[in-house]
Structure formats: structure tokens, C-alpha cells
Amino acid sequence: MGYFGLEWSWMDVLATLGIMFLLAFIWYAVLPMAYWKRRGIPSASTVPLFGSLTNAAFLRKALGEVMADIYQRAEGKKYVGFYKFCQPAIVLRDPELIRNILIRDFSHFSGNDVHVDSPNDILSRRHLFVISGERWKKLRMVLSPGFSSGKMKAIYPLIGDVCNSLRAYLSKHSDASGSAGYEVELKEICARYTTDVVASVAFGLQCDAINNPDTEFRKMGKKFMQPSAINAILFLILFELPWLNKLLQIPFVPVEVANFFRSIVANVVERRENDGTHRRDYLQELIDLWKDGKLDVDRKEEDPKIKREAKILRENREELDDLTAQALGFFADGFETSSMLLAFALFEMAHNNDIQEKLRTEIETKRKEHGGTLTYEALQEMTYMDMILKETLRKYPPGLFITRICTQRYYMPNPVGEGVEGGIWIEEGMPVVVPIYGLQKDPQYYPNPEEFDPERFSPQSKRDNTQLTYMPFGEGPRMCIGNRFAFLQAKLGMATVMTRFKVLPNKKSTVPIVIDPNHFMMASKHGLWVYLKDLAE
């Protein structure tokens, strides 16, 4: 064959294609690996194409563990460069620098490093976690009051109803289990508990996942968040390879899950309008905001107000998605992170009997002080319970790291020390990572970090609370707005179990736990197995 008067053999074509592929590989996968070296900034070890994330890419370690490893190996540095596959990025190490980026200089890092590109993922693009700029600011302002102390007190009875179901379920199975106690995997039963709580609070429904794990709500939660190798790879692409996701168009929220929750929201709103129900739950808060047009963050003030009625949700997909996006976000955050907190706290009780007994004494004392009832006020006075949950979040933060994206050019000092020349300007689009798991396991800030010690968070503790070394819910303006709700359902769940059962260790689960690389959040690879023994026996 010949082109332009030249004769080409198939071998020539293959050789040319091979050279082109090699040059492309060098250009896109090798040369970017010199980015930090050219700037004189220390960086984590790299492998062409995979950058610094080889262990995460091959599912040998959770992504958060990889970030913690990068953090630990750069001891003495304020920050260190690494590569998100072929993209240069930064892991922050210095608490003061972290404070600057998350709080003081927030305007330079106002967006999360999350890219949602699938046209089918409309709900994610409306969620508070994903949006940025003025849209984020407006939405955060209208959603935050829904998590006030007053709102938490209002939904407390709804959580209490679910706790009654949990107690009844565990008692029934404990009675049938014999003297050894009831063998239970904590993450599963806690996820069923929090699924029921969120279904009630965010959707006004009684789904009873505690007694029926095959309920549709629980199935959708598993489809959305269940750890698996496939899901781990998909999340890795979503968070670390935005260019690839533009090609693959992977939705953060699966289409089946999105449609299920759209239907639920439309049905509940319609039913409430038809029968005049006004339930004191989070969904009602969202409905009221929707009717006032406050969930439509793209609406200009001068735009005419729409009369929002239930039938509009059937006719107008955008109106439905405004409402569903926030309800679904509440579901995902509320059932997954809270179930992790409760499960790990109970797991630690099984392996720290003295702490368990001290907690049980506090619960009984406060309950007696409030007329023999676990009132909202009684729960708020349980300081040792707070200490236990805070220490649980230190040792097992649900989110192992948080990311920000540089939105305005920013100067970073030299990473080796104060007053040393050689800092750098980082440009818009540069990702920065706060390795929460690494910080919270650093013996410099938490001596004997593997030890479960609630006294670290006692009122008498000498821990420096001004340092940003503890941030399980993030920090700064983008801090998770649902932390009060997470604490509330975890505390009431703990009190429910502790007043009736003794938690005992089970050899099925290793100590210390092995983090599951198939989950993008904190999870135990071998489950969290314990025995629950009825105290009445």
C-alpha cells in the first residue's frame, strides 16, 4: 500500500503506530510524573499511569489508607505532592495550613474535588456536596436550619419509635439464642436501624428494615452503597479520574435508585397534600422549602413565583429533582455514616468491657434523673457517651479523607519549614487532600493511636482543640451539616442496646480491623461480629 508516493508495508504501519503509542504514553503518563520534581517539592513515590495510587487502583488498600500512607511517609513536611494517576495533587500535613485552606482562605478552595458528568445523574448535580459557588452558598443557607437543635428535638420521638423496634427485634433473637448470646454482625443490623430512622424522618415512611432486610428501601441502600470490587472501581473513576468519567458517563446515583426515590417523594408529597398531613420530620421541612421556591437555587429573585402543588411533581421533572436530591442526600448520609459510627462504637464496647460498664452506669443514672425515661434532655447530658462516640470517630472516621479543588490561584509556603524560601503558587484546578485518617492516627497528636481511649475527649483533657487534627465531619464552611443528626441517632441507638444487652467479642472479626478496600468509606473487611447477651438473664 502507498500514500504520498511512499510504499508502506503492514510492518511499517505497526511500527509507526507503536512509536505513536510510545510517544503518547511518555507524554501523558511519564512526563507528568516530573511535575513536583521540576518545582522542587517533595512527592510520594509514583508509577507511570497509576501515579501514587497503585495500591488503590488494584484494590489492595482503601483509597483513604493510601492517602494516610502518603501522609505518614512525609513526616516533617507541611505538605507533599502526589499524583492522582497522571494528575498532580497535594496531601496536606500541617494543621495550620489545613486551617488556612479549609477556613481562612476558603474562597480559594470553595469546591469539593468531585466531578459529576453523567446526564442521567441529575440528582447528584443538585446535591449540596457536589455543587459549588453561589448555588452552594444559597442551598446551604436554606438547608442548615433543618439540622438545628430544635429540629433534632422535634424528630427525637420518631427515632425513639425505631429504637423500640430494634430493642424488640434483638430481644426476640436473644431469647432464642441460648446462653452464649445472640451472634450479630453490627454493620448490617445498624444499617437496618438507620435505614428505618431515615425512612421515617426523611420520607415519612415505616419500612421496617429491622425485621425485613429485604424491604425495598434496604435494597436500594445496598445498591447505592454496598461494598464490591465493581463499586470500588466505579467510585475510583468518579473521584480520581474525571476525564475517564466524561467518556464513561458513570452516574454517582444509579438510575434505578434515583427513579425509586423520585417515586417515593412524589407519592408522599401528594398524599400529604390530599389528606392535610403535616408531620414534624425533615421531609416536611424540604416540602416547605420547595413550596417557597428555596430549593431551586438557579431561580433569580426577580423570577415570578410558581404555585407549587403536588401535581407539579408529576409534571415537572426539575421540580421533583430539586426536592428528591436533598431527601436522597439525607438518606445516603444518614443511614451509611451513622450506621458506621454506631457499629464501630458497639464493636469497641465488646472489646473494652470497663468502658462499656461505665457507659451503662451513665445511661442508667441519667435515665433515673429524668423519671426513668430516655428523654432528649437525658441523652444530651450523657458526656461519657459523647466521649465514646468522638473517640470512635477518631479511630474510625466514616470519610477517610476530604478533598478540595483550588478555585483561585494560591501561594503555598515551602513544605520544609517556616521562613524557608521556595514556596509555590498552585493554579486553579489543583486538587488538595486532607488525610483525616492519617491525621487522626498520628501519634504526634494522639499517643497510642490504636488504643480506644474516650478520655482523650474528656472536659479535663489537655488535647489542643484549636488544632485541626480531628475533623470526622470535615471543617469550615463545607463541614457536614448533618453531624447533629448522626450523633443523635447513634446516641439513642447506643443507649437502646446498652440498657438491655452486654456486648461480647466474637472471633469472626479480627482486632485490629482490616479496612475493606472495596468501600470508599470506612468499613471492616471481615465484618463487625459480636455476641449480644441479654442482661436480664
ChimeraX attribute file (.defattr): number of C-alpha atoms within 10 A of each C-alpha:
attribute: neighborCount
match mode: 1-to-1
recipient: residues
	/A:1	8
	/A:2	8
	/A:3	7
	/A:4	5
	/A:5	7
	/A:6	8
	/A:7	9
	/A:8	11
	/A:9	11
	/A:10	9
	/A:11	9
	/A:12	11
	/A:13	11
	/A:14	11
	/A:15	12
	/A:16	12
	/A:17	12
	/A:18	12
	/A:19	12
	/A:20	12
	/A:21	12
	/A:22	12
	/A:23	13
	/A:24	12
	/A:25	14
	/A:26	15
	/A:27	12
	/A:28	15
	/A:29	18
	/A:30	17
	/A:31	12
	/A:32	18
	/A:33	26
	/A:34	13
	/A:35	18
	/A:36	19
	/A:37	11
	/A:38	8
	/A:39	11
	/A:40	14
	/A:41	18
	/A:42	16
	/A:43	24
	/A:44	19
	/A:45	14
	/A:46	19
	/A:47	15
	/A:48	18
	/A:49	20
	/A:50	18
	/A:51	22
	/A:52	26
	/A:53	27
	/A:54	19
	/A:55	15
	/A:56	21
	/A:57	19
	/A:58	14
	/A:59	18
	/A:60	14
	/A:61	19
	/A:62	26
	/A:63	26
	/A:64	25
	/A:65	23
	/A:66	21
	/A:67	24
	/A:68	23
	/A:69	15
	/A:70	25
	/A:71	27
	/A:72	17
	/A:73	13
	/A:74	18
	/A:75	12
	/A:76	13
	/A:77	17
	/A:78	22
	/A:79	28
	/A:80	23
	/A:81	23
	/A:82	28
	/A:83	27
	/A:84	20
	/A:85	22
	/A:86	24
	/A:87	20
	/A:88	20
	/A:89	22
	/A:90	21
	/A:91	26
	/A:92	26
	/A:93	26
	/A:94	18
	/A:95	17
	/A:96	15
	/A:97	18
	/A:98	23
	/A:99	18
	/A:100	14
	/A:101	23
	/A:102	24
	/A:103	17
	/A:104	13
	/A:105	15
	/A:106	19
	/A:107	14
	/A:108	19
	/A:109	25
	/A:110	24
	/A:111	22
	/A:112	19
	/A:113	21
	/A:114	18
	/A:115	20
	/A:116	22
	/A:117	21
	/A:118	18
	/A:119	10
	/A:120	17
	/A:121	18
	/A:122	21
	/A:123	25
	/A:124	24
	/A:125	19
	/A:126	24
	/A:127	21
	/A:128	21
	/A:129	18
	/A:130	16
	/A:131	20
	/A:132	16
	/A:133	11
	/A:134	11
	/A:135	15
	/A:136	19
	/A:137	16
	/A:138	17
	/A:139	21
	/A:140	17
	/A:141	10
	/A:142	14
	/A:143	19
	/A:144	12
	/A:145	13
	/A:146	18
	/A:147	16
	/A:148	15
	/A:149	11
	/A:150	11
	/A:151	17
	/A:152	19
	/A:153	15
	/A:154	14
	/A:155	19
	/A:156	19
	/A:157	14
	/A:158	18
	/A:159	21
	/A:160	19
	/A:161	13
	/A:162	24
	/A:163	24
	/A:164	12
	/A:165	17
	/A:166	23
	/A:167	16
	/A:168	14
	/A:169	13
	/A:170	21
	/A:171	19
	/A:172	11
	/A:173	15
	/A:174	21
	/A:175	14
	/A:176	10
	/A:177	15
	/A:178	10
	/A:179	11
	/A:180	11
	/A:181	20
	/A:182	23
	/A:183	17
	/A:184	18
	/A:185	19
	/A:186	22
	/A:187	23
	/A:188	17
	/A:189	19
	/A:190	25
	/A:191	26
	/A:192	26
	/A:193	28
	/A:194	30
	/A:195	29
	/A:196	28
	/A:197	29
	/A:198	29
	/A:199	24
	/A:200	22
	/A:201	25
	/A:202	23
	/A:203	24
	/A:204	22
	/A:205	15
	/A:206	15
	/A:207	20
	/A:208	22
	/A:209	24
	/A:210	25
	/A:211	16
	/A:212	11
	/A:213	17
	/A:214	12
	/A:215	14
	/A:216	13
	/A:217	24
	/A:218	23
	/A:219	14
	/A:220	18
	/A:221	18
	/A:222	14
	/A:223	15
	/A:224	17
	/A:225	16
	/A:226	15
	/A:227	18
	/A:228	14
	/A:229	14
	/A:230	10
	/A:231	17
	/A:232	24
	/A:233	17
	/A:234	18
	/A:235	18
	/A:236	19
	/A:237	19
	/A:238	23
	/A:239	17
	/A:240	22
	/A:241	18
	/A:242	18
	/A:243	13
	/A:244	12
	/A:245	20
	/A:246	15
	/A:247	10
	/A:248	14
	/A:249	17
	/A:250	20
	/A:251	21
	/A:252	22
	/A:253	20
	/A:254	14
	/A:255	13
	/A:256	12
	/A:257	17
	/A:258	23
	/A:259	14
	/A:260	13
	/A:261	20
	/A:262	22
	/A:263	14
	/A:264	15
	/A:265	24
	/A:266	19
	/A:267	16
	/A:268	17
	/A:269	20
	/A:270	18
	/A:271	13
	/A:272	15
	/A:273	13
	/A:274	10
	/A:275	8
	/A:276	9
	/A:277	12
	/A:278	12
	/A:279	13
	/A:280	15
	/A:281	21
	/A:282	23
	/A:283	26
	/A:284	20
	/A:285	17
	/A:286	22
	/A:287	21
	/A:288	14
	/A:289	16
	/A:290	18
	/A:291	17
	/A:292	14
	/A:293	18
	/A:294	19
	/A:295	25
	/A:296	19
	/A:297	16
	/A:298	11
	/A:299	13
	/A:300	9
	/A:301	8
	/A:302	6
	/A:303	7
	/A:304	8
	/A:305	12
	/A:306	10
	/A:307	9
	/A:308	15
	/A:309	14
	/A:310	20
	/A:311	13
	/A:312	16
	/A:313	22
	/A:314	15
	/A:315	10
	/A:316	10
	/A:317	12
	/A:318	15
	/A:319	18
	/A:320	20
	/A:321	27
	/A:322	22
	/A:323	24
	/A:324	26
	/A:325	22
	/A:326	22
	/A:327	24
	/A:328	24
	/A:329	17
	/A:330	21
	/A:331	22
	/A:332	17
	/A:333	17
	/A:334	24
	/A:335	24
	/A:336	23
	/A:337	22
	/A:338	27
	/A:339	27
	/A:340	27
	/A:341	26
	/A:342	27
	/A:343	27
	/A:344	24
	/A:345	26
	/A:346	28
	/A:347	24
	/A:348	20
	/A:349	23
	/A:350	21
	/A:351	17
	/A:352	16
	/A:353	15
	/A:354	11
	/A:355	18
	/A:356	20
	/A:357	14
	/A:358	12
	/A:359	23
	/A:360	21
	/A:361	14
	/A:362	17
	/A:363	24
	/A:364	16
	/A:365	14
	/A:366	20
	/A:367	20
	/A:368	13
	/A:369	12
	/A:370	14
	/A:371	10
	/A:372	12
	/A:373	12
	/A:374	19
	/A:375	17
	/A:376	17
	/A:377	12
	/A:378	18
	/A:379	19
	/A:380	13
	/A:381	13
	/A:382	18
	/A:383	14
	/A:384	20
	/A:385	24
	/A:386	18
	/A:387	19
	/A:388	26
	/A:389	22
	/A:390	23
	/A:391	22
	/A:392	25
	/A:393	23
	/A:394	24
	/A:395	20
	/A:396	24
	/A:397	25
	/A:398	23
	/A:399	19
	/A:400	24
	/A:401	24
	/A:402	19
	/A:403	19
	/A:404	22
	/A:405	20
	/A:406	22
	/A:407	18
	/A:408	17
	/A:409	14
	/A:410	17
	/A:411	11
	/A:412	15
	/A:413	18
	/A:414	18
	/A:415	23
	/A:416	18
	/A:417	11
	/A:418	9
	/A:419	9
	/A:420	10
	/A:421	11
	/A:422	13
	/A:423	16
	/A:424	15
	/A:425	10
	/A:426	16
	/A:427	14
	/A:428	14
	/A:429	16
	/A:430	19
	/A:431	25
	/A:432	25
	/A:433	22
	/A:434	29
	/A:435	27
	/A:436	31
	/A:437	30
	/A:438	22
	/A:439	26
	/A:440	25
	/A:441	21
	/A:442	18
	/A:443	12
	/A:444	10
	/A:445	15
	/A:446	18
	/A:447	11
	/A:448	12
	/A:449	15
	/A:450	12
	/A:451	11
	/A:452	19
	/A:453	19
	/A:454	18
	/A:455	14
	/A:456	18
	/A:457	19
	/A:458	16
	/A:459	11
	/A:460	8
	/A:461	10
	/A:462	9
	/A:463	14
	/A:464	9
	/A:465	10
	/A:466	10
	/A:467	14
	/A:468	19
	/A:469	26
	/A:470	23
	/A:471	22
	/A:472	24
	/A:473	20
	/A:474	20
	/A:475	16
	/A:476	16
	/A:477	14
	/A:478	21
	/A:479	14
	/A:480	16
	/A:481	19
	/A:482	18
	/A:483	17
	/A:484	15
	/A:485	21
	/A:486	21
	/A:487	17
	/A:488	20
	/A:489	27
	/A:490	25
	/A:491	22
	/A:492	21
	/A:493	26
	/A:494	21
	/A:495	22
	/A:496	18
	/A:497	20
	/A:498	23
	/A:499	17
	/A:500	17
	/A:501	22
	/A:502	21
	/A:503	25
	/A:504	22
	/A:505	21
	/A:506	18
	/A:507	9
	/A:508	12
	/A:509	18
	/A:510	15
	/A:511	11
	/A:512	9
	/A:513	13
	/A:514	16
	/A:515	19
	/A:516	23
	/A:517	26
	/A:518	25
	/A:519	24
	/A:520	23
	/A:521	23
	/A:522	24
	/A:523	24
	/A:524	21
	/A:525	16
	/A:526	14
	/A:527	20
	/A:528	25
	/A:529	22
	/A:530	24
	/A:531	22
	/A:532	26
	/A:533	23
	/A:534	20
	/A:535	11
	/A:536	7
	/A:537	7
